[in-house]
């Protein structure tokens, strides 16, 4: 898991050094302020672009695949975002029970507070509940350190209070972030987790297309992303996750892969 001290990445160290050089340059040669400002603007644009890449490691540690030990055990992880949802999550849990599969649910704090019994049922059935912010704000990636701390810490408190388990992993809404997030996660003892494959099942209503995207590169160490909250509907009105899950679980079993929660992949 995470170290207790924040360690800036090479990109962050370079960015900090650039800001220092730009300031020193302006002090030494005020007439060159345009060049200094231009360099800082380019740096900020680069950081913004990196923040729009959910699977990037440039802003800090990020689980895009399971650790090597889990790969050696032929393990993969199924993660479900944006819940709990009373119309979808119980049916997802029933499917997981049917196939004896463990999963990781990245729950939104305010939804967990609205449906605490459902959140507790996720844990009772052997799955893990992790942190997906308190409100799932669309402007989450534009927050500063205080905004990040407020959102993530509130969800941490809510989920811990409801389930009795302290979340160990965090996933940002849509996976988007900025350089201020990693120090907050370190302070709260959380590890950022994204995914290796996603089906865009909140936007695509074709179960076959979603299933193909998830299974295209299925192998040990994969972290799959689906949604039990905000799920798109198929042409027949069925939440896509419910139509997709059985085929995904059967394909993984046929390939000799074992599903584990993210926290179990650490051991």
Buried (B, 14 or more C-beta within 10 A) or exposed (E): EBEEEBEBBEBBEEBEEBBEEBEEBBEEEEEEEEEBEEBBEEBBEBBEEBBEBBBBBBBBBBBBBBBEEBBEBBBBBBBBBBBBBEEBBBBBBEBBEEBEBBBBBBBBBBBBBEBBEBBBBBBEEBBBBBBBBBBBEEEBBEBEBEBBBBBBBBBBEBBBEBBEBEBBBBBBBBBBBBBBBBBBBBBBBBBBBBBBBBBEBBEBBBBEBBBEBBBEEBBBBBBBBBBBBBBBEBEEEBBBBBBBBEBBBEBBBEEEBBBBBBBBBBE
